[in-house]
Amino acid sequence: MAPRITSQRKLRREFWQTFPYLPRRKITNYSGSGTMYPTVTRCAFVDWLDSLSKSGEISDELAERATLD
């Protein structure tokens, strides 16, 4: 079966459509020199990404390189 999602852009779009209630506003990172998504958003993304990879909806390669930004 061919993967359903083949690009990071499509992956991010589907993530935000699937989880519209998660915080999108970035917060200051731990070192204070940049920004990051809140922990709940990052954890949800990783768990969701893992489930898509295991079900074959995305390739292992896409799962390895995918980011929210």
KOLLUMRO-517474 format. One record per atom (N, C-alpha, C, O): residue number from 1; atom name; x, z, y. Coordinates in steps of 0.2 Angstrom, whole numbers. Example, Ala and Ser with C-alpha at 12.3 -4.5 7.8 and 13.67 -1.06 7.14 Angstrom:
<recs>
rec n->1, atom->N, east->66, up->39, north->-28
rec n->1, atom->CA, east->62, up->39, north->-22
rec n->1, atom->C, east->66, up->39, north->-16
rec n->1, atom->O, east->71, up->42, north->-17
rec n->2, atom->N, east->64, up->35, north->-11
rec n->2, atom->CA, east->68, up->36, north->-5
rec n->2, atom->C, east->64, up->39, north->0
rec n->2, atom->O, east->67, up->40, north->6
</recs>
This chain:
<recs>
rec n->1, atom->N, east->4, up->0, north->-6
rec n->1, atom->CA, east->0, up->0, north->0
rec n->1, atom->C, east->4, up->0, north->6
rec n->1, atom->O, east->9, up->4, north->7
rec n->2, atom->N, east->3, up->-4, north->11
rec n->2, atom->CA, east->7, up->-5, north->17
rec n->2, atom->C, east->5, up->1, north->22
rec n->2, atom->O, east->-1, up->3, north->22
rec n->3, atom->N, east->10, up->4, north->25
rec n->3, atom->CA, east->8, up->9, north->30
rec n->3, atom->C, east->3, up->7, north->35
rec n->3, atom->O, east->3, up->1, north->38
rec n->4, atom->N, east->-2, up->11, north->37
rec n->4, atom->CA, east->-7, up->10, north->42
rec n->4, atom->C, east->-4, up->10, north->49
rec n->4, atom->O, east->-6, up->6, north->53
rec n->5, atom->N, east->0, up->15, north->50
rec n->5, atom->CA, east->3, up->15, north->57
rec n->5, atom->C, east->11, up->13, north->57
rec n->5, atom->O, east->14, up->16, north->53
rec n->6, atom->N, east->13, up->9, north->61
rec n->6, atom->CA, east->19, up->6, north->60
rec n->6, atom->C, east->24, up->7, north->66
rec n->6, atom->O, east->30, up->5, north->66
rec n->7, atom->N, east->21, up->10, north->72
rec n->7, atom->CA, east->25, up->11, north->78
rec n->7, atom->C, east->24, up->18, north->81
rec n->7, atom->O, east->19, up->21, north->80
rec n->8, atom->N, east->29, up->20, north->84
rec n->8, atom->CA, east->29, up->27, north->87
rec n->8, atom->C, east->23, up->27, north->93
rec n->8, atom->O, east->20, up->32, north->93
rec n->9, atom->N, east->22, up->21, north->96
rec n->9, atom->CA, east->17, up->21, north->101
rec n->9, atom->C, east->10, up->22, north->98
rec n->9, atom->O, east->6, up->26, north->101
rec n->10, atom->N, east->9, up->19, north->93
rec n->10, atom->CA, east->3, up->19, north->89
rec n->10, atom->C, east->2, up->26, north->86
rec n->10, atom->O, east->-4, up->29, north->86
rec n->11, atom->N, east->7, up->29, north->84
rec n->11, atom->CA, east->7, up->36, north->81
rec n->11, atom->C, east->5, up->41, north->86
rec n->11, atom->O, east->1, up->45, north->85
rec n->12, atom->N, east->9, up->41, north->92
rec n->12, atom->CA, east->7, up->45, north->97
rec n->12, atom->C, east->0, up->45, north->100
rec n->12, atom->O, east->-4, up->50, north->101
rec n->13, atom->N, east->-2, up->38, north->101
rec n->13, atom->CA, east->-9, up->37, north->103
rec n->13, atom->C, east->-14, up->40, north->98
rec n->13, atom->O, east->-19, up->44, north->100
rec n->14, atom->N, east->-13, up->39, north->92
rec n->14, atom->CA, east->-18, up->42, north->87
rec n->14, atom->C, east->-17, up->50, north->86
rec n->14, atom->O, east->-22, up->53, north->85
rec n->15, atom->N, east->-11, up->52, north->87
rec n->15, atom->CA, east->-11, up->60, north->88
rec n->15, atom->C, east->-15, up->63, north->93
rec n->15, atom->O, east->-19, up->67, north->92
rec n->16, atom->N, east->-15, up->60, north->99
rec n->16, atom->CA, east->-18, up->63, north->105
rec n->16, atom->C, east->-26, up->62, north->104
rec n->16, atom->O, east->-30, up->66, north->106
rec n->17, atom->N, east->-28, up->56, north->101
rec n->17, atom->CA, east->-35, up->55, north->99
rec n->17, atom->C, east->-38, up->60, north->94
rec n->17, atom->O, east->-43, up->62, north->94
rec n->18, atom->N, east->-33, up->61, north->89
rec n->18, atom->CA, east->-35, up->66, north->84
rec n->18, atom->C, east->-36, up->73, north->86
rec n->18, atom->O, east->-40, up->77, north->84
rec n->19, atom->N, east->-31, up->75, north->91
rec n->19, atom->CA, east->-31, up->82, north->93
rec n->19, atom->C, east->-31, up->82, north->101
rec n->19, atom->O, east->-27, up->84, north->104
rec n->20, atom->N, east->-37, up->80, north->104
rec n->20, atom->CA, east->-38, up->80, north->111
rec n->20, atom->C, east->-38, up->87, north->114
rec n->20, atom->O, east->-37, up->88, north->120
rec n->21, atom->N, east->-39, up->92, north->110
rec n->21, atom->CA, east->-39, up->99, north->113
rec n->21, atom->C, east->-32, up->103, north->113
rec n->21, atom->O, east->-32, up->108, north->116
rec n->22, atom->N, east->-27, up->100, north->110
rec n->22, atom->CA, east->-20, up->103, north->111
rec n->22, atom->C, east->-18, up->102, north->118
rec n->22, atom->O, east->-19, up->97, north->121
rec n->23, atom->N, east->-14, up->107, north->120
rec n->23, atom->CA, east->-11, up->106, north->127
rec n->23, atom->C, east->-6, up->101, north->127
rec n->23, atom->O, east->-1, up->100, north->123
rec n->24, atom->N, east->-7, up->97, north->133
rec n->24, atom->CA, east->-2, up->91, north->134
rec n->24, atom->C, east->3, up->93, north->140
rec n->24, atom->O, east->8, up->89, north->141
rec n->25, atom->N, east->1, up->98, north->143
rec n->25, atom->CA, east->5, up->100, north->149
rec n->25, atom->C, east->12, up->103, north->146
rec n->25, atom->O, east->12, up->107, north->142
rec n->26, atom->N, east->17, up->100, north->149
rec n->26, atom->CA, east->24, up->102, north->146
rec n->26, atom->C, east->26, up->109, north->150
rec n->26, atom->O, east->24, up->110, north->155
rec n->27, atom->N, east->30, up->113, north->146
rec n->27, atom->CA, east->32, up->119, north->149
rec n->27, atom->C, east->40, up->119, north->149
rec n->27, atom->O, east->43, up->114, north->147
rec n->28, atom->N, east->43, up->124, north->153
rec n->28, atom->CA, east->50, up->124, north->154
rec n->28, atom->C, east->53, up->126, north->147
rec n->28, atom->O, east->51, up->130, north->143
rec n->29, atom->N, east->58, up->122, north->145
rec n->29, atom->CA, east->61, up->123, north->139
rec n->29, atom->C, east->65, up->130, north->139
rec n->29, atom->O, east->66, up->133, north->144
rec n->30, atom->N, east->68, up->132, north->133
rec n->30, atom->CA, east->71, up->139, north->132
rec n->30, atom->C, east->77, up->139, north->137
rec n->30, atom->O, east->79, up->145, north->139
rec n->31, atom->N, east->81, up->134, north->138
rec n->31, atom->CA, east->87, up->135, north->142
rec n->31, atom->C, east->85, up->134, north->150
rec n->31, atom->O, east->90, up->136, north->154
rec n->32, atom->N, east->79, up->132, north->151
rec n->32, atom->CA, east->77, up->131, north->158
rec n->32, atom->C, east->80, up->125, north->161
rec n->32, atom->O, east->79, up->124, north->168
rec n->33, atom->N, east->82, up->121, north->158
rec n->33, atom->CA, east->85, up->114, north->161
rec n->33, atom->C, east->81, up->108, north->159
rec n->33, atom->O, east->83, up->103, north->161
rec n->34, atom->N, east->75, up->109, north->156
rec n->34, atom->CA, east->71, up->103, north->155
rec n->34, atom->C, east->64, up->106, north->153
rec n->34, atom->O, east->62, up->111, north->154
rec n->35, atom->N, east->60, up->101, north->150
rec n->35, atom->CA, east->53, up->103, north->148
rec n->35, atom->C, east->52, up->101, north->141
rec n->35, atom->O, east->56, up->97, north->138
rec n->36, atom->N, east->47, up->104, north->138
rec n->36, atom->CA, east->45, up->103, north->131
rec n->36, atom->C, east->37, up->104, north->130
rec n->36, atom->O, east->34, up->108, north->135
rec n->37, atom->N, east->34, up->102, north->125
rec n->37, atom->CA, east->27, up->103, north->124
rec n->37, atom->C, east->27, up->111, north->121
rec n->37, atom->O, east->32, up->113, north->118
rec n->38, atom->N, east->21, up->114, north->122
rec n->38, atom->CA, east->20, up->121, north->119
rec n->38, atom->C, east->21, up->121, north->111
rec n->38, atom->O, east->20, up->115, north->108
rec n->39, atom->N, east->23, up->126, north->109
rec n->39, atom->CA, east->24, up->127, north->101
rec n->39, atom->C, east->18, up->125, north->97
rec n->39, atom->O, east->19, up->121, north->92
rec n->40, atom->N, east->12, up->126, north->99
rec n->40, atom->CA, east->6, up->124, north->95
rec n->40, atom->C, east->6, up->117, north->95
rec n->40, atom->O, east->4, up->114, north->90
rec n->41, atom->N, east->7, up->113, north->100
rec n->41, atom->CA, east->7, up->106, north->100
rec n->41, atom->C, east->13, up->103, north->96
rec n->41, atom->O, east->11, up->98, north->92
rec n->42, atom->N, east->19, up->106, north->96
rec n->42, atom->CA, east->24, up->103, north->92
rec n->42, atom->C, east->23, up->104, north->85
rec n->42, atom->O, east->24, up->100, north->81
rec n->43, atom->N, east->21, up->110, north->83
rec n->43, atom->CA, east->19, up->112, north->76
rec n->43, atom->C, east->14, up->107, north->73
rec n->43, atom->O, east->14, up->105, north->68
rec n->44, atom->N, east->8, up->106, north->77
rec n->44, atom->CA, east->3, up->102, north->75
rec n->44, atom->C, east->5, up->95, north->74
rec n->44, atom->O, east->4, up->92, north->69
rec n->45, atom->N, east->10, up->92, north->78
rec n->45, atom->CA, east->12, up->86, north->77
rec n->45, atom->C, east->17, up->85, north->71
rec n->45, atom->O, east->16, up->80, north->67
rec n->46, atom->N, east->21, up->90, north->70
rec n->46, atom->CA, east->25, up->90, north->64
rec n->46, atom->C, east->21, up->90, north->57
rec n->46, atom->O, east->22, up->86, north->53
rec n->47, atom->N, east->16, up->95, north->57
rec n->47, atom->CA, east->12, up->95, north->51
rec n->47, atom->C, east->8, up->89, north->50
rec n->47, atom->O, east->7, up->87, north->44
rec n->48, atom->N, east->5, up->86, north->55
rec n->48, atom->CA, east->1, up->80, north->55
rec n->48, atom->C, east->6, up->74, north->53
rec n->48, atom->O, east->4, up->70, north->48
rec n->49, atom->N, east->12, up->74, north->55
rec n->49, atom->CA, east->16, up->69, north->53
rec n->49, atom->C, east->18, up->69, north->46
rec n->49, atom->O, east->19, up->64, north->43
rec n->50, atom->N, east->19, up->75, north->44
rec n->50, atom->CA, east->21, up->76, north->37
rec n->50, atom->C, east->15, up->74, north->32
rec n->50, atom->O, east->17, up->71, north->27
rec n->51, atom->N, east->9, up->76, north->34
rec n->51, atom->CA, east->4, up->74, north->30
rec n->51, atom->C, east->3, up->66, north->30
rec n->51, atom->O, east->1, up->63, north->25
rec n->52, atom->N, east->4, up->63, north->35
rec n->52, atom->CA, east->4, up->55, north->35
rec n->52, atom->C, east->9, up->52, north->31
rec n->52, atom->O, east->8, up->47, north->28
rec n->53, atom->N, east->15, up->55, north->31
rec n->53, atom->CA, east->20, up->52, north->27
rec n->53, atom->C, east->19, up->53, north->20
rec n->53, atom->O, east->20, up->49, north->16
rec n->54, atom->N, east->17, up->59, north->18
rec n->54, atom->CA, east->15, up->61, north->11
rec n->54, atom->C, east->10, up->56, north->8
rec n->54, atom->O, east->9, up->55, north->2
rec n->55, atom->N, east->5, up->55, north->12
rec n->55, atom->CA, east->-1, up->50, north->10
rec n->55, atom->C, east->1, up->43, north->11
rec n->55, atom->O, east->-4, up->39, north->8
rec n->56, atom->N, east->6, up->41, north->13
rec n->56, atom->CA, east->8, up->34, north->14
rec n->56, atom->C, east->6, up->30, north->20
rec n->56, atom->O, east->6, up->24, north->20
rec n->57, atom->N, east->3, up->34, north->24
rec n->57, atom->CA, east->0, up->31, north->30
rec n->57, atom->C, east->5, up->28, north->35
rec n->57, atom->O, east->4, up->24, north->39
rec n->58, atom->N, east->11, up->32, north->35
rec n->58, atom->CA, east->17, up->29, north->39
rec n->58, atom->C, east->23, up->29, north->34
rec n->58, atom->O, east->23, up->33, north->29
rec n->59, atom->N, east->28, up->25, north->36
rec n->59, atom->CA, east->34, up->25, north->32
rec n->59, atom->C, east->38, up->31, north->33
rec n->59, atom->O, east->37, up->35, north->38
rec n->60, atom->N, east->42, up->33, north->28
rec n->60, atom->CA, east->47, up->38, north->29
rec n->60, atom->C, east->52, up->37, north->35
rec n->60, atom->O, east->53, up->42, north->38
rec n->61, atom->N, east->54, up->31, north->36
rec n->61, atom->CA, east->58, up->30, north->42
rec n->61, atom->C, east->55, up->31, north->48
rec n->61, atom->O, east->58, up->34, north->53
rec n->62, atom->N, east->48, up->30, north->49
rec n->62, atom->CA, east->45, up->31, north->55
rec n->62, atom->C, east->44, up->39, north->56
rec n->62, atom->O, east->45, up->42, north->61
rec n->63, atom->N, east->43, up->42, north->50
rec n->63, atom->CA, east->42, up->50, north->50
rec n->63, atom->C, east->48, up->53, north->53
rec n->63, atom->O, east->48, up->58, north->56
rec n->64, atom->N, east->54, up->50, north->51
rec n->64, atom->CA, east->61, up->53, north->52
rec n->64, atom->C, east->62, up->52, north->60
rec n->64, atom->O, east->66, up->56, north->63
rec n->65, atom->N, east->60, up->47, north->63
rec n->65, atom->CA, east->62, up->45, north->70
rec n->65, atom->C, east->57, up->47, north->75
rec n->65, atom->O, east->58, up->46, north->81
rec n->66, atom->N, east->51, up->49, north->73
rec n->66, atom->CA, east->45, up->50, north->77
rec n->66, atom->C, east->46, up->56, north->82
rec n->66, atom->O, east->48, up->61, north->80
rec n->67, atom->N, east->44, up->55, north->88
rec n->67, atom->CA, east->44, up->60, north->93
rec n->67, atom->C, east->38, up->60, north->97
rec n->67, atom->O, east->34, up->55, north->97
rec n->68, atom->N, east->36, up->65, north->101
rec n->68, atom->CA, east->30, up->65, north->105
rec n->68, atom->C, east->31, up->62, north->112
rec n->68, atom->O, east->27, up->60, north->115
rec n->69, atom->N, east->38, up->61, north->114
rec n->69, atom->CA, east->39, up->58, north->120
rec n->69, atom->C, east->42, up->51, north->119
rec n->69, atom->O, east->44, up->47, north->123
</recs>
